[in-house]
Amino acid sequence: MKSVSHGDHVETFSTSRKQQQEDHRAKRSHHCPHCEEIFPILSKLKIHLKIHTGENLHFCTDCGKNFTTSRAMTVHQRVHTGEKPYSCSDCRKSFSQSSHLKQHEHIHTGEKPYSCSVCGNSFSVRGHLKQHERIHTGEKPYSCSDCWKSFAHSSHLKQHERIHTGEKPYSCSVCGKCFTQSSQLKVHQRTHTGEKPYSCSECGNSFSHLGHFKTHKRIHTGEKPYSCSDCGKCFTTSTELKVHQRTHTGEKPCSCSDCGKCFTTSTELKVHQRTHTGEKPYFCSDCRASFSQSSHLKRHERIHTGEKPYYCSDCGKCFKSSAELNGHQRTHTGEKPFFCSYCGKSFSRLGNVKIHQRLHT
C-alpha cells in the first residue's frame, strides 16, 4: 500500500480514496423535501414521494391498503392468497418474501451479520438488532393509549393492551381455556400432554415451566435472591418473601367464608376449611386411615415403618414427631409451660394439665 509522508503525518491513498468516496456519496444523496428521509438513488426518492403526494398509488382490492409500487402490492397480496413462492433448500419451509427466506437461511448457516456496536452481541435479523439496541438506549417507542405505559417492542404493547380489552385470543383445543399470550397457552397445554421439557442436570427432575425450573435450581446453588427489608432473611422465591413479610405486617388476607377465621396463606386456609367439610384427602396405603393434612399422614405412616427421625441431643432417645421430642426435652430442661387455670400448678405436657384439671371439675 502506497503512502505519502508529511512530516509526522502519514496519509495512505486508500484512506483518502475512502474519504473521496464518502464525499461523492454525500453529493449524490437525495433528500425528501417533505420529511427527513435520504435516498442514494433518485428513483427511490421518486417512489417515496408518492407517499406524500398520493400519486399513482396501488390499492389492494381485498383490504384497500395502498402501496407506492405494483411490486410492493403484489408481495402484500400474498397475505390474502397464502402464496409462498420462496422455499428453503435445507428444510423446505416456504416464505412469501425473498427477504424472509434470506433471514431464515441464517438459521442453517449460523450467520449473524448484524452486530451491536455497544456490547458486540450478534443477530441474524436486522430487526432483532434494532430491538436489542433499545436495551442500551432505553427507548420505548410504543405507548398504551389507555394508561400511557411504554414498551420497547410493539408485540409487548399488543400483549399489554389485552389487559384493558380483556381479549384472550389463544384457546386450548382440549379444554377450551383461553389465554392472552400464545406462550401461556403453550405452557398450559403441557398439563394435558404431560410434557416436561426442562430437566435438571443435578438431580434429573423435570419441569413443565421454565420459571419452576429456575426456582428449583436454587436448591442446588443455594441462591436466595429475595431478601426481607425488615429482618434481612433471604428466600428463593418472591412468593416466599411475600408470605414471610406478613409475619411483620400481621396481614392475614385469606379468610374462611364459614367462620371468618383469617390466615396468612391460601394453603393454610385450604387446610382449615377441611374442618368444616370433613374432607380427608390423604390415605394411608397400609391401613387406609385418612387425614386432612399430608403432614398428619406422614406422621401416621411412621407407626407402620417404625421410623423415628427426631432424636434428643441430650440422651439420644428417638421420637416419631417433633412434638414428642419437644415434650421429652422438657424432662432435661425442667420447663413446665402449661398451667392449671384453677390452682396455677404447672406441667411439662399439655395432656398432663388436662388430666389434672379434671380433679377440679
C-alpha positions as CSV (number, residue, x, y, z in Angstrom):
1,M,0.0,0.0,0.0
2,K,1.5,3.4,-1.1
3,S,1.7,6.3,1.4
4,V,2.7,9.9,1.4
5,S,4.6,11.3,4.4
6,H,4.1,15.0,5.5
7,G,6.5,15.3,8.5
8,D,4.9,13.3,11.3
9,H,1.7,12.8,9.4
10,V,1.3,9.8,7.1
11,E,-1.7,9.6,4.8
12,T,-2.5,6.4,2.8
13,F,-4.0,6.6,-0.7
14,S,-6.7,4.1,0.4
15,T,-7.7,6.4,3.3
16,S,-8.0,9.4,1.0
17,R,-9.8,7.4,-1.6
18,K,-12.3,6.2,1.0
19,Q,-12.9,9.9,2.1
20,Q,-13.4,10.9,-1.6
21,Q,-16.0,8.1,-2.0
22,E,-17.8,9.2,1.1
23,D,-17.8,12.8,-0.2
24,H,-19.1,11.7,-3.6
25,R,-21.8,9.6,-1.9
26,A,-22.9,12.6,0.1
27,K,-23.2,14.7,-3.0
28,R,-25.3,12.1,-4.7
29,S,-27.7,11.8,-1.7
30,H,-31.3,12.8,-2.5
31,H,-33.3,14.4,0.3
32,C,-37.1,14.3,0.6
33,P,-38.4,17.8,0.9
34,H,-41.4,16.6,3.0
35,C,-39.6,14.6,5.7
36,E,-36.0,13.7,6.8
37,E,-35.6,10.6,4.6
38,I,-32.4,10.4,2.5
39,F,-32.0,8.2,-0.6
40,P,-28.8,7.2,-2.5
41,I,-30.7,6.8,-5.8
42,L,-33.1,9.3,-7.4
43,S,-35.6,6.7,-8.5
44,K,-36.1,5.6,-4.9
45,L,-36.8,9.2,-3.8
46,K,-39.4,9.4,-6.6
47,I,-41.2,6.3,-5.3
48,H,-41.0,7.6,-1.8
49,L,-42.5,11.0,-2.8
50,K,-45.8,9.2,-3.8
51,I,-46.4,8.6,-0.1
52,H,-46.7,12.4,0.4
53,T,-48.4,13.2,-3.0
54,G,-50.7,10.2,-3.2
55,E,-49.8,10.0,-6.9
56,N,-50.3,6.7,-8.8
57,L,-50.8,4.7,-5.6
58,H,-51.7,1.0,-6.0
59,F,-54.6,-0.3,-3.9
60,C,-55.2,-3.8,-2.7
61,T,-58.7,-4.9,-3.8
62,D,-59.1,-7.2,-0.8
63,C,-58.4,-4.8,2.1
64,G,-57.9,-1.4,0.5
65,K,-54.4,-0.9,1.7
66,N,-52.3,1.3,-0.7
67,F,-48.7,0.9,-2.0
68,T,-46.3,3.1,-3.9
69,T,-45.2,0.3,-6.3
70,S,-47.1,-2.5,-8.0
71,R,-44.3,-4.9,-6.8
72,A,-45.0,-4.0,-3.2
73,M,-48.7,-4.6,-3.7
74,T,-48.0,-8.0,-5.3
75,V,-46.0,-9.0,-2.3
76,H,-48.7,-7.8,0.0
77,Q,-51.5,-9.7,-1.8
78,R,-49.8,-13.0,-0.8
79,V,-51.2,-12.3,2.7
80,H,-54.6,-12.9,1.2
81,T,-53.8,-15.7,-1.2
82,G,-51.4,-17.6,1.1
83,E,-48.9,-17.9,-1.7
84,K,-45.3,-18.6,-0.5
85,P,-43.1,-18.9,-3.6
86,Y,-39.7,-18.9,-1.9
87,S,-38.6,-22.2,-0.4
88,C,-35.6,-23.1,1.8
89,S,-33.4,-25.7,0.2
90,D,-32.4,-27.1,3.6
91,C,-35.8,-27.7,5.3
92,R,-38.3,-26.8,2.5
93,K,-40.0,-24.2,4.7
94,S,-41.7,-21.6,2.4
95,F,-42.0,-17.8,2.6
96,S,-43.9,-15.1,0.9
97,Q,-40.9,-12.8,0.5
98,S,-37.4,-13.4,-0.6
99,S,-36.0,-11.3,2.2
100,H,-37.8,-13.5,4.8
101,L,-36.2,-16.6,3.2
102,K,-32.8,-14.9,3.3
103,Q,-33.3,-14.2,7.1
104,H,-34.4,-17.8,7.7
105,E,-31.3,-19.2,5.9
106,H,-29.2,-17.7,8.6
107,I,-30.6,-20.3,11.0
108,H,-28.9,-23.1,8.9
109,T,-25.7,-21.2,8.2
110,G,-25.3,-19.8,11.7
111,E,-24.6,-16.4,10.1
112,K,-25.2,-13.4,12.3
113,P,-24.3,-10.4,10.2
114,Y,-25.8,-7.7,12.4
115,S,-23.8,-6.8,15.5
116,C,-24.4,-4.4,18.3
117,S,-21.8,-1.6,18.4
118,V,-22.2,-1.3,22.2
119,C,-21.9,-4.9,23.5
120,G,-20.9,-6.9,20.4
121,N,-23.9,-9.2,20.5
122,S,-24.7,-10.5,17.0
123,F,-28.1,-11.2,15.4
124,S,-29.3,-13.0,12.2
125,V,-32.1,-10.5,11.6
126,R,-31.7,-6.7,11.4
127,G,-35.0,-6.2,13.3
128,H,-33.7,-8.2,16.2
129,L,-30.6,-6.0,16.4
130,K,-32.9,-2.9,16.4
131,Q,-35.0,-4.3,19.2
132,H,-31.8,-5.2,21.2
133,E,-30.3,-1.7,20.9
134,R,-33.2,-0.3,22.9
135,I,-31.8,-2.2,25.9
136,H,-28.8,0.3,25.7
137,T,-30.7,3.4,24.7
138,G,-33.8,2.8,27.0
139,E,-36.0,3.8,24.1
140,K,-39.6,2.7,24.4
141,P,-41.4,4.0,21.3
142,Y,-44.7,2.1,21.8
143,S,-47.2,3.7,24.2
144,C,-50.6,2.4,25.5
145,S,-53.4,4.8,24.7
146,D,-55.3,3.8,27.9
147,C,-52.6,4.1,30.6
148,W,-49.6,5.6,28.7
149,K,-47.3,2.8,29.8
150,S,-44.4,2.5,27.2
151,F,-42.8,-0.6,25.7
152,A,-39.6,-1.3,23.6
153,H,-41.4,-3.9,21.4
154,S,-44.7,-3.5,19.6
155,S,-45.6,-7.1,20.5
156,H,-45.2,-6.3,24.2
157,L,-47.6,-3.3,23.7
158,K,-50.1,-5.6,21.9
159,Q,-50.0,-8.1,24.8
160,H,-50.4,-5.3,27.4
161,E,-53.4,-3.9,25.6
162,R,-55.3,-7.1,26.3
163,I,-55.3,-6.2,30.0
164,H,-57.6,-3.3,29.1
165,T,-59.7,-5.1,26.4
166,G,-59.9,-8.5,28.2
167,E,-59.1,-10.2,24.9
168,K,-57.8,-13.8,25.2
169,P,-57.3,-14.9,21.6
170,Y,-55.4,-18.2,22.3
171,S,-57.7,-21.1,23.3
172,C,-56.8,-24.6,24.3
173,S,-58.3,-27.2,21.9
174,V,-58.6,-29.8,24.7
175,C,-60.4,-27.9,27.4
176,G,-61.3,-24.5,25.8
177,K,-59.4,-22.4,28.4
178,C,-58.3,-19.0,26.9
179,F,-55.1,-17.1,27.3
180,T,-53.8,-13.6,26.4
181,Q,-50.4,-14.9,25.1
182,S,-49.5,-17.9,22.9
183,S,-46.7,-18.7,25.3
184,Q,-49.2,-19.1,28.2
185,L,-51.3,-21.5,26.0
186,K,-48.1,-23.5,25.2
187,V,-47.3,-23.9,28.9
188,H,-50.9,-24.8,29.7
189,Q,-51.1,-27.5,27.0
190,R,-48.3,-29.4,28.9
191,T,-50.9,-30.1,31.7
192,H,-52.7,-32.2,29.0
193,T,-49.6,-33.7,27.3
194,G,-47.5,-34.2,30.5
195,E,-44.5,-32.7,28.6
196,K,-41.7,-31.5,30.9
197,P,-39.0,-30.0,28.7
198,Y,-36.8,-28.5,31.4
199,S,-34.6,-31.1,33.0
200,C,-32.2,-30.5,36.0
201,S,-28.7,-31.8,35.3
202,E,-28.0,-32.1,39.0
203,C,-30.9,-34.4,40.1
204,G,-32.8,-35.3,36.9
205,N,-36.1,-33.7,38.0
206,S,-38.1,-32.3,35.1
207,F,-40.4,-29.3,34.9
208,S,-43.1,-28.0,32.5
209,H,-42.5,-24.3,33.4
210,L,-39.1,-22.6,32.8
211,G,-39.8,-20.4,35.9
212,H,-40.3,-23.5,38.1
213,F,-37.1,-25.0,36.7
214,K,-35.1,-21.8,37.5
215,T,-36.6,-21.8,41.1
216,H,-35.7,-25.5,41.5
217,K,-32.0,-24.9,40.5
218,R,-31.6,-22.6,43.5
219,I,-32.0,-25.7,45.8
220,H,-28.6,-26.9,44.4
221,T,-26.9,-23.5,44.1
222,G,-28.2,-22.2,47.5
223,E,-29.1,-18.9,45.8
224,K,-31.7,-16.8,47.7
225,P,-32.1,-13.6,45.8
226,Y,-35.1,-12.2,47.6
227,S,-34.4,-10.5,51.0
228,C,-36.7,-9.1,53.7
229,S,-36.1,-5.4,54.2
230,D,-37.3,-5.8,57.9
231,C,-35.1,-8.6,59.2
232,G,-32.7,-9.5,56.3
233,K,-33.9,-13.1,55.9
234,C,-33.5,-14.4,52.4
235,F,-35.7,-16.5,50.2
236,T,-35.5,-18.4,46.9
237,T,-38.8,-17.1,45.5
238,S,-40.6,-13.7,45.6
239,T,-43.8,-15.6,46.8
240,E,-42.0,-16.9,49.9
241,L,-40.7,-13.4,50.7
242,K,-44.3,-12.0,50.3
243,V,-45.7,-14.6,52.7
244,H,-42.9,-14.0,55.2
245,Q,-43.4,-10.3,55.2
246,R,-46.9,-10.9,56.6
247,T,-45.2,-12.0,59.9
248,H,-44.0,-8.4,60.2
249,T,-47.2,-6.7,59.0
250,G,-49.6,-9.1,60.7
251,E,-51.6,-9.3,57.4
252,K,-53.9,-12.3,57.0
253,P,-55.6,-11.8,53.6
254,C,-57.2,-15.3,53.3
255,S,-60.5,-15.6,55.3
256,C,-62.8,-18.6,55.8
257,S,-66.3,-18.0,54.4
258,D,-67.7,-20.4,57.0
259,C,-66.3,-19.0,60.3
260,G,-64.5,-15.8,59.3
261,K,-61.1,-17.0,60.6
262,C,-58.2,-15.4,58.8
263,F,-54.9,-16.9,57.5
264,T,-51.6,-15.7,56.1
265,T,-51.6,-18.1,53.1
266,S,-54.2,-19.7,50.9
267,T,-52.7,-23.1,51.7
268,E,-53.4,-22.6,55.5
269,L,-57.0,-21.6,54.6
270,K,-57.5,-24.7,52.4
271,V,-56.3,-27.0,55.2
272,H,-58.6,-25.2,57.7
273,Q,-61.7,-25.5,55.5
274,R,-61.4,-29.2,55.8
275,T,-62.5,-28.9,59.5
276,H,-65.9,-27.6,58.0
277,T,-66.1,-30.0,55.1
278,G,-64.7,-33.1,56.8
279,E,-62.6,-33.8,53.8
280,K,-59.6,-36.1,54.4
281,P,-57.8,-36.5,51.1
282,Y,-54.6,-38.2,52.3
283,F,-54.9,-42.0,52.7
284,C,-52.5,-44.5,54.4
285,S,-51.6,-47.3,51.9
286,D,-51.2,-49.7,54.8
287,C,-54.4,-49.3,56.8
288,R,-56.5,-46.9,54.7
289,A,-56.7,-44.4,57.6
290,S,-57.4,-40.9,56.1
291,F,-56.1,-37.5,57.1
292,S,-56.9,-33.8,56.4
293,Q,-53.2,-32.9,56.2
294,S,-50.3,-34.5,54.4
295,S,-48.1,-33.9,57.5
296,H,-50.5,-35.9,59.6
297,L,-50.4,-38.8,57.1
298,K,-46.6,-38.7,57.1
299,R,-46.5,-38.8,60.9
300,H,-49.0,-41.7,61.0
301,E,-47.0,-43.8,58.4
302,R,-44.2,-43.9,61.0
303,I,-46.4,-46.3,63.0
304,H,-46.0,-48.8,60.2
305,T,-42.4,-48.1,59.3
306,G,-41.1,-47.7,62.8
307,E,-39.2,-44.6,61.7
308,K,-38.2,-42.2,64.5
309,P,-36.4,-39.3,62.8
310,Y,-36.3,-36.9,65.8
311,Y,-33.6,-37.6,68.3
312,C,-32.7,-36.0,71.6
313,S,-29.2,-34.4,71.6
314,D,-29.0,-35.0,75.4
315,C,-29.8,-38.7,75.8
316,G,-30.1,-39.9,72.2
317,K,-33.7,-41.2,72.5
318,C,-35.6,-41.1,69.2
319,F,-39.2,-40.0,68.5
320,K,-41.8,-40.2,65.7
321,S,-42.7,-36.5,65.8
322,S,-41.1,-33.1,66.7
323,A,-43.9,-32.6,69.2
324,E,-43.0,-35.7,71.1
325,L,-39.3,-34.7,71.1
326,N,-40.2,-31.2,72.4
327,G,-42.2,-32.8,75.2
328,H,-39.4,-35.1,76.1
329,Q,-36.7,-32.4,76.1
330,R,-38.6,-30.7,79.0
331,T,-37.5,-33.6,81.2
332,H,-34.0,-32.3,80.7
333,T,-34.6,-28.6,80.9
334,G,-37.3,-28.8,83.7
335,E,-39.5,-26.4,81.7
336,K,-43.2,-26.5,82.5
337,P,-45.1,-24.2,80.2
338,F,-48.7,-25.5,80.8
339,F,-50.5,-24.0,83.8
340,C,-53.7,-25.1,85.6
341,S,-56.2,-22.2,85.4
342,Y,-57.7,-23.2,88.8
343,C,-54.7,-23.6,91.0
344,G,-51.7,-22.4,89.0
345,K,-49.8,-25.7,89.1
346,S,-47.5,-26.1,86.1
347,F,-46.8,-29.1,83.9
348,S,-44.4,-30.1,81.1
349,R,-47.1,-31.6,78.9
350,L,-50.5,-30.3,77.8
351,G,-52.1,-33.7,78.2
352,N,-51.0,-33.8,81.9
353,V,-52.6,-30.4,82.7
354,K,-55.9,-31.6,81.1
355,I,-55.9,-34.7,83.3
356,H,-55.1,-32.6,86.3
357,Q,-57.9,-30.2,85.7
358,R,-60.4,-33.0,86.0
359,L,-59.7,-33.0,89.8
360,H,-61.2,-29.5,90.0
361,T,-64.3,-30.3,87.9
